[in-house]
Amino acid sequence: MGLWDRHVMPRMIGCCCCQPPIMEKRALVVPLAEGDVLELGIGGGANLALYDPARVRSVSGVDPSPELLDRARDALPHARVPVDIRAGVAEALPYPDGRFDTVVTTYTLCSVGDPARALAEARRVLKPGGKLLFLEHGRAPDPGPLRWQRRIEPLWKRAMGNCHLSRPVADAILAAGFTVPQRSGEYMPGMPRWASWMEWGEARPS
């Protein structure tokens, strides 16, 4: 890994994913977690202060980036629940079947190597009756922004740690064997439409 990947890219991701409008969306989703929670791509720990100690027993988090894991550890003092952070990838989770009540993924499915495999692993580690909470950016529903996403994506993903602009969100979750009874989506204000389509909601294994 070069200087960009080790130092510049983690700072850029941390900055982009913690802007006030993004944090407002996180604050809608993360407090809905319950029980024993797994967070995919815990990254810089932006969600840690949002878990409700009245609902959550523990949070486990995985991320493949040593630099982002260091940032997550720096955020541990802000957590109000016990947290265990490990190096790992969402496609091969180091946990047994049915371990968690909730899996949380925020701005993670855009950059994993294999989204379908990551979602299959999330389904595997959920307890019966467990839920997946998601907040992701992805494929715009309108043809104009989608064309720009596809044009910009090859350069974008090289600069931003494999972040893809045009991956589907809720549709990918449905294809992985979940139902999505609650979902919302919108373009974030103040951002270009090719970069600002967000989807969030709750999914449960079919």
MISEVEX-617802 format. One record per residue (C-alpha): residue number from 1; residue in one letter; x negated, y negated, z negated. Coordinates in Angstrom, 2 decimals. Layout:
% MISEVEX-617802
SITE  num  residuo        u        v        w
SITE  NUM        A        X        Y        Z
...
This chain:
% MISEVEX-617802
SITE  num  residuo        u        v        w
SITE    1        M     0.00     0.00     0.00
SITE    2        G    -1.28    -3.44     0.86
SITE    3        L    -1.08    -6.75    -0.91
SITE    4        W     2.35    -7.48     0.57
SITE    5        D     3.91    -4.24    -0.65
SITE    6        R     2.30    -4.37    -4.09
SITE    7        H     2.78    -8.03    -4.97
SITE    8        V     4.79   -10.13    -2.49
SITE    9        M     7.65    -7.76    -1.64
SITE   10        P     8.60    -6.91    -5.28
SITE   11        R     8.73   -10.63    -6.11
SITE   12        M    10.90   -11.37    -3.07
SITE   13        I    13.28    -8.53    -3.91
SITE   14        G    13.48    -9.66    -7.52
SITE   15        C    14.26   -13.21    -6.46
SITE   16        C    16.86   -12.29    -3.82
SITE   17        C    18.68    -9.79    -6.03
SITE   18        C    18.96   -12.11    -9.03
SITE   19        Q    20.47   -15.20    -7.43
SITE   20        P    23.48   -16.59    -9.38
SITE   21        P    26.14   -15.35    -6.89
SITE   22        I    24.57   -11.89    -6.97
SITE   23        M    24.46   -11.85   -10.76
SITE   24        E    28.15   -12.83   -10.84
SITE   25        K    28.96    -9.75    -8.77
SITE   26        R    26.77    -7.56   -10.99
SITE   27        A    28.71    -8.86   -14.00
SITE   28        L    31.95    -7.60   -12.39
SITE   29        V    30.66    -4.07   -11.81
SITE   30        V    28.03    -3.06   -14.38
SITE   31        P    30.15    -3.60   -17.55
SITE   32        L    32.57    -0.93   -16.25
SITE   33        A    29.96     1.77   -16.89
SITE   34        E    30.75     4.26   -19.64
SITE   35        G    29.05     7.00   -21.63
SITE   36        D    25.66     8.22   -20.48
SITE   37        V    24.69     6.16   -17.44
SITE   38        L    22.21     6.71   -14.63
SITE   39        E    21.10     3.70   -12.61
SITE   40        L    19.64     4.40    -9.18
SITE   41        G    16.89     1.97    -8.20
SITE   42        I    16.70     0.27   -11.57
SITE   43        G    14.17    -2.06    -9.98
SITE   44        G    13.52    -5.22   -11.93
SITE   45        G    16.06    -4.38   -14.63
SITE   46        A    18.56    -7.05   -13.57
SITE   47        N    21.49    -4.97   -14.87
SITE   48        L    20.12    -4.06   -18.28
SITE   49        A    21.64    -6.98   -20.18
SITE   50        L    25.06    -6.29   -18.62
SITE   51        Y    25.76    -2.84   -20.06
SITE   52        D    28.44    -2.94   -22.75
SITE   53        P    27.21    -1.27   -25.97
SITE   54        A    30.81    -0.58   -26.96
SITE   55        R    31.21     1.63   -23.88
SITE   56        V    27.71     2.92   -23.06
SITE   57        R    25.67     5.40   -25.11
SITE   58        S    22.50     5.34   -23.03
SITE   59        V    21.07     4.22   -19.70
SITE   60        S    18.56     6.21   -17.65
SITE   61        G    16.97     4.58   -14.64
SITE   62        V    14.78     5.70   -11.74
SITE   63        D    12.82     3.71    -9.19
SITE   64        P     9.93     4.64    -6.86
SITE   65        S     8.12     1.27    -7.10
SITE   66        P     5.52     0.95    -9.89
SITE   67        E     5.68    -2.83    -9.61
SITE   68        L     9.46    -2.96    -9.92
SITE   69        L     9.35    -0.46   -12.79
SITE   70        D     6.99    -2.81   -14.62
SITE   71        R     9.55    -5.57   -14.17
SITE   72        A    12.28    -3.31   -15.51
SITE   73        R    10.19    -2.56   -18.59
SITE   74        D     9.71    -6.29   -19.11
SITE   75        A    13.53    -6.58   -19.18
SITE   76        L    13.96    -3.92   -21.89
SITE   77        P    14.16    -6.47   -24.74
SITE   78        H    17.35    -7.82   -23.15
SITE   79        A    19.07    -4.41   -23.12
SITE   80        R    21.73    -3.76   -25.75
SITE   81        V    21.73     0.03   -25.30
SITE   82        P    18.99     2.71   -25.37
SITE   83        V    17.17     2.81   -22.02
SITE   84        D    14.87     5.45   -20.49
SITE   85        I    13.04     4.43   -17.32
SITE   86        R    11.27     6.91   -15.04
SITE   87        A     9.46     6.88   -11.73
SITE   88        G    11.51     8.78    -9.18
SITE   89        V    13.56     8.66    -6.01
SITE   90        A    17.32     8.79    -5.66
SITE   91        E    17.07    11.67    -3.19
SITE   92        A    15.52    14.03    -5.78
SITE   93        L    16.74    13.09    -9.25
SITE   94        P    14.92    14.64   -12.22
SITE   95        Y    18.13    15.48   -14.08
SITE   96        P    20.34    18.57   -14.41
SITE   97        D    23.78    18.97   -12.87
SITE   98        G    26.60    17.17   -14.68
SITE   99        R    24.34    15.08   -16.89
SITE  100        F    25.98    11.63   -16.59
SITE  101        D    29.37    10.01   -17.07
SITE  102        T    28.56     7.11   -14.74
SITE  103        V    26.10     6.52   -11.91
SITE  104        V    25.41     2.88   -11.01
SITE  105        T    23.91     1.78    -7.71
SITE  106        T    23.37    -1.93    -7.02
SITE  107        Y    21.44    -3.07    -3.94
SITE  108        T    19.79     0.35    -3.68
SITE  109        L    21.45     2.34    -0.88
SITE  110        C    20.13    -0.17     1.64
SITE  111        S    16.53     0.89     1.01
SITE  112        V    16.51     4.58     0.09
SITE  113        G    14.98     6.92     2.65
SITE  114        D    18.09     9.09     2.98
SITE  115        P    21.35     7.53     1.75
SITE  116        A    23.38    10.70     2.29
SITE  117        R    20.96    12.72     0.18
SITE  118        A    20.89    10.04    -2.53
SITE  119        L    24.68    10.06    -2.74
SITE  120        A    24.72    13.87    -2.83
SITE  121        E    22.33    13.73    -5.78
SITE  122        A    24.52    11.13    -7.51
SITE  123        R    27.48    13.46    -7.09
SITE  124        R    25.47    16.41    -8.42
SITE  125        V    24.44    14.72   -11.68
SITE  126        L    27.90    13.34   -12.45
SITE  127        K    30.03    15.14   -15.01
SITE  128        P    33.48    16.34   -13.92
SITE  129        G    35.64    13.24   -14.00
SITE  130        G    32.60    10.95   -13.83
SITE  131        K    32.40     7.86   -11.65
SITE  132        L    30.06     6.05    -9.29
SITE  133        L    29.99     2.26    -9.58
SITE  134        F    28.54     0.51    -6.53
SITE  135        L    27.60    -2.99    -5.46
SITE  136        E    25.75    -3.03    -2.15
SITE  137        H    25.16    -5.18     0.88
SITE  138        G    25.55    -3.56     4.27
SITE  139        R    27.19    -3.34     7.65
SITE  140        A    29.28    -6.40     8.44
SITE  141        P    32.86    -5.67     9.54
SITE  142        D    32.76    -8.28    12.32
SITE  143        P    30.96    -7.77    15.65
SITE  144        G    29.08   -11.09    15.67
SITE  145        P    27.28   -10.67    12.33
SITE  146        L    26.76    -6.96    13.07
SITE  147        R    24.92    -7.78    16.31
SITE  148        W    22.60   -10.08    14.40
SITE  149        Q    22.04    -7.46    11.72
SITE  150        R    20.89    -4.98    14.34
SITE  151        R    18.61    -7.53    15.98
SITE  152        I    16.95    -8.61    12.75
SITE  153        E    16.86    -5.25    10.96
SITE  154        P    13.63    -3.80    12.46
SITE  155        L    11.54    -6.70    11.15
SITE  156        W    13.60    -7.14     7.98
SITE  157        K    13.14    -3.59     6.73
SITE  158        R     9.36    -3.77     7.23
SITE  159        A     9.17    -6.98     5.22
SITE  160        M    11.69    -6.06     2.52
SITE  161        G    10.76    -2.59     1.33
SITE  162        N    12.84    -0.56     3.83
SITE  163        C    15.97    -2.65     3.19
SITE  164        H    18.46    -2.03     6.00
SITE  165        L    21.05    -4.64     6.92
SITE  166        S    23.55    -2.52     8.85
SITE  167        R    24.07     0.60     6.75
SITE  168        P    27.71     1.35     5.90
SITE  169        V    28.60     1.21     2.20
SITE  170        A    32.04     2.55     1.22
SITE  171        D    32.25     4.66     4.37
SITE  172        A    28.95     6.36     3.46
SITE  173        I    30.25     7.02    -0.06
SITE  174        L    33.44     8.57     1.36
SITE  175        A    31.36    10.75     3.70
SITE  176        A    29.34    12.00     0.71
SITE  177        G    32.40    13.59    -0.88
SITE  178        F    33.79    10.80    -3.02
SITE  179        T    37.13     9.10    -3.09
SITE  180        V    37.04     5.30    -3.36
SITE  181        P    40.24     4.23    -5.11
SITE  182        Q    38.88     0.76    -5.84
SITE  183        R    36.82    -1.25    -3.33
SITE  184        S    36.34    -4.89    -2.44
SITE  185        G    34.24    -6.73     0.11
SITE  186        E    33.39   -10.24     1.20
SITE  187        Y    30.75   -12.44     2.77
SITE  188        M    28.83   -14.20     0.02
SITE  189        P    29.17   -17.99     0.31
SITE  190        G    26.08   -20.01     1.09
SITE  191        M    24.32   -17.15     2.90
SITE  192        P    24.09   -16.28     6.62
SITE  193        R    26.79   -13.79     7.52
SITE  194        W    24.29   -11.23     8.83
SITE  195        A    22.79   -11.00     5.34
SITE  196        S    25.79   -11.57     3.12
SITE  197        W    28.38    -8.80     3.55
SITE  198        M    28.87    -7.21     0.09
SITE  199        E    30.99    -4.23    -0.95
SITE  200        W    31.67    -3.12    -4.50
SITE  201        G    33.95    -0.77    -6.35
SITE  202        E    34.38     2.56    -8.08
SITE  203        A    34.20     6.02    -6.55
SITE  204        R    34.88     9.48    -7.94
SITE  205        P    33.87    12.92    -6.68
SITE  206        S    36.58    14.45    -4.51
